[in-house]
Amino acid sequence: MSFDAIPVLDLSLSRHPDTKPAFLDSLRDALLDVGFLYITNTGIDDALIQDVIEQGKAFFSLSEEQKLEVQMKNVPSFLGYNKLGNEITALKTDWREQIDLSTTHPLPTPTSPLYHNLLSPNQWPNPKYLPKFQSVFQTYISSMSKLSTQFTSLIADSLDLPPLAFNRFFDKDQQHKLKVVKYPDTASLPSSNQTQGVGPHKDSMLTSYLLQVPPHTGLQAQNLSGDWIDCPPIPSTLVVAIGQGLEAITHGVCKSTTHRVLSPQAGLGPRFSVPFFQGVSYDATFESVDIPAQILEMRDERLKQRGGLRIDDVEFTFTKGRWGHLGEATLVNRVKSHVDVGERWYPEILAQVRAEQAAAKVKAEGLADANASQAGEQAVGVAEGPHAIRAH
C-alpha cells in the first residue's frame, strides 16, 4: 500500500469537540501512511501571508551587492543569504537562492558547545532597502511558532499521547527557522538540464510548514514505492512535512517523507516559497516517546500490508548512537549543504565529511562492479537455454 495523492486536512475541524475526533483519525492516517499533508484554515492572517510574499520577492529584487551584505558565510550560524547554486543536496547543486532566518537569539558564549553557533542573531537586509522586511518576518516567525506548537499537540493527541508529550524536546526560548526561496526557471540557469531546485531530502526536526506561492508546481513527495507525487500549490494552505526527528522519537509511527523541488520550466519565470521549520532543542539527546501499544500495532499492520518495503532515496540521518546531541548532527548536515560556510568556519568538520563521502563513493563503486559482474554471470546462464531462464 502506497499513497498516490497528498491528503488535505481542515485545521478548523480540530477546534470543535464534535469534529475533532474525526480530524485526529485523519491526521493519524496521514502520519502513518504519508508523512506529508496540506492544512487549510491555519489561523494565519491572510494579510500577513501577502506581506511575507511581497517582502520575500522584494528581497530577491535587490542588487547582488545588497544581498551579499548578509551572505551566509559572513557568520558561523548558517543564517543569511545564499546565492544561486551555492547549496548542495544529495551531492548535487541546488539551483535556488535563499535567505535563512530564525527566531532571535544572542551570540553563544565562548564556553558553549560548538553547535550552539546555530543559535545566533539574524542577518537582516538593510532597512534602507527594505524597511518592512524585518518586522514582517519576525511577526510571521512568531505566528508560525505558535501554529507549529499547536499542531504537534494535535499530533500527540492523534497518537493517544498527552497533548504536551513533545514539549520536553523544546527549549524555553526555542529556535525556529525559515527560508525565503527563489527557484529560477531553467532558462535562467547555466544549462537547461539543471533541473534540481532542491534535491531529494527529508526535513530534520519535528514538523515543517511550506508556504507555496502560486502558480508554479515543482514540489514532489516520494511515496513508498519510490514514485514521485506532485504537490501543487493550493490557495490558502500550508504543506506540512514530518521531519526525521519526529519519526525517530515516535519509533517510526510518524513517517518522514523524502521530497524534492524541480526547477520551473523555461519561460515560466521563478518559483517562490517560504518553508518554516519547527525547531527542537540542540541539546536534546536521542530519546523516544513511549507510544501506546495500539498505535504501534497500526504501524506494524501498515508495514505488513506493504511487505515491509520502503523505497527511499535518502539515508536516515538521526540514528541513535551516532551522535550525542541533536545539535551535533544538525551542524554536520549544515556543513554538508553549505560548503563555503564549512570552509571558513568549520574546516575540520568539512574534512571529516569529505573523507566519509569519498569512502562512501568507493564502497558504492565496489558494489556497482559486483552487481555488474553478477549480472554478467546471469546473462551467461540465460543464454544457455530455457531452463536457465525459468530458474531466473
KAPEUR-V454981 format. One line per field, one symbol per residue. ss: DSSP state (@ for helix, = for strand, . for the rest). phi: phi as a letter, one per 20 degrees, with the letter a starting at -180 (. if undefined). A space follows every 10 residues. Layout:
BEGIN
ss=???
phi=???
END
This chain:
BEGIN
ss=......==== @@@@@.@@@@ @@@@@@@@@@ @@@..===== .....@@@@@ @@@@@@@@@@ ...@@@@@.. =@@@.....= ==....===. .===..==== ==........ ...@@@@@.. .......... ..@@@@@@@@ @@@@@@@@@@ @@@@@@@@.. ......@@@. ......==== ===..@@@.. .....===== =.....==== ==......== ==.....=== ......==== ==.@@@@@@. ........== ==........ =======... .......... ..@@@@@@@@ @@@@@..... .........= ..=..@@@@@ @@@@@@@.@@ @@@@@.@@@@ @@@@@@@@@@ @@@@@@@@@@ @@@@@@@@@@ @@@..@@@@@ @.
phi=.becbefdde ffffecgfdf gfffffffff ffdcmbaecd lfnfffffgf ffffffffgf effgffffgd fgffceemdp ecfgmdcccl mcfeebdacd cbgfcfffff efggffgfeb ffeeggffec fegfffffff ffffffffff fffffgffem dggefeffed ffdgeccbcd ccdffffeeg bfeedefbfg adfeeecccd eeefdfeqfc deefeneedf cffdgmccee deeffffffd lnfefedfbb cefffgnenf ddbceddfec gfefeeecef eggfffffgf fffffdmmeb ebecffeeef nececgffff fffffgfcff fffedcffff ffffffffff ffffffffff ffffffffff ffffqfffff ff
END
